[in-house]
Amino acid sequence: MHRESLDSGLPQNQHQINTWIQHLKQRADNNPTPLVPPIKALLELVKQDKQLLLLSKQMFCPPQQTQQLQLSTLVLQSFDEFIVLLNAVMTQAPAYIRSNNLTAEAFNPSGFIGLPINALLTAAITSTASRHFFF
């Protein structure tokens, strides 16, 4: 899977994705839910595999991030947070998010992320460690 395939169906304006992820964080914080079995299995796999565990710790460290992809420094801080948000994507219906940025609205007037998991993965895959983790 390439980053370009993750980006398909997403707004081109990073502000819209950032706004959506911030809203997802609020929804996940306000409505905590137990991890669904596939997310729980992923977390257990990472905890049991030393290489995946190391990559999961490195993937959100700012020095690891590439110059081109800085979105996660704004919205995702850790693998644990990623897991909570991934679980929220799996357990909550997609939401319409209205951005306060008029320029962003011009690029995506609907305020809707059609492929929520792609938006989250796009924000997560911003470093060499994250590319090794997922690919």
Disulfide bonds with the S-S distance in Angstrom:
none
